Amino acid sequence: MLAYCDKIANVVREALLKYDPDNIIGLIDPIKWDLHPTEGYMLSTTKTITMCDMNGKKYRITVEEI
């Protein structure tokens, strides 16, 4: 069965970039893939978005199959 972690993570990131009526969202990093640290191959379909709020507090959003 197909997994849509890439697409879902992209939709979440784009929504965060476009919609913030209270102006609390700061910087949003690119989507990070779960890759082997030295070989670079994919370990899982998990995608991670790191971001911060207007005060610089960091947050992590994770999209993963369960």
C-alpha positions in Angstrom: 0.0 0.0 0.0 1.3 3.5 -0.9 2.3 5.9 1.9 1.8 9.7 1.4 4.2 11.1 4.0 5.9 13.3 1.4 2.7 14.9 0.2 1.2 15.3 3.7 4.4 16.9 5.0 4.4 19.3 2.0 0.8 20.2 2.5 1.4 20.9 6.2 4.5 23.1 5.5 2.7 25.0 2.7 -0.3 25.7 5.0 2.0 27.0 7.7 3.7 29.3 5.3 0.4 30.6 3.9 -1.9 30.8 6.9 -0.9 32.5 10.1 -3.6 35.1 11.1 -2.0 35.6 14.5 1.6 36.1 13.2 3.0 33.6 15.7 5.0 31.5 13.2 8.6 32.3 12.6 11.1 30.5 10.4 10.1 27.1 8.9 12.9 24.8 7.8 12.7 22.6 4.7 11.3 19.1 5.1 13.9 16.7 6.3 13.9 13.0 5.2 14.9 10.1 7.5 18.2 9.2 5.8 21.1 7.1 6.9 23.7 9.6 8.2 26.7 8.4 6.1 25.3 6.4 3.2 22.3 8.6 2.5 19.7 5.9 1.8 16.2 6.2 3.1 15.7 4.6 6.5 11.9 5.3 6.7 9.2 7.4 5.1 9.1 9.7 8.1 9.3 13.4 7.3 10.2 16.1 9.8 9.5 19.9 9.8 11.4 22.1 12.3 10.1 25.6 12.9 10.0 28.3 15.5 7.5 30.8 16.8 7.8 34.5 16.9 9.8 34.3 20.2 12.3 31.8 18.8 11.0 28.7 20.6 11.6 25.7 18.4 9.0 23.0 17.4 9.2 19.8 15.5 6.3 18.4 13.4 6.7 14.8 12.3 4.7 12.9 9.7 5.1 9.1 9.9 3.3 6.0 9.1 1.7 4.1 12.0 
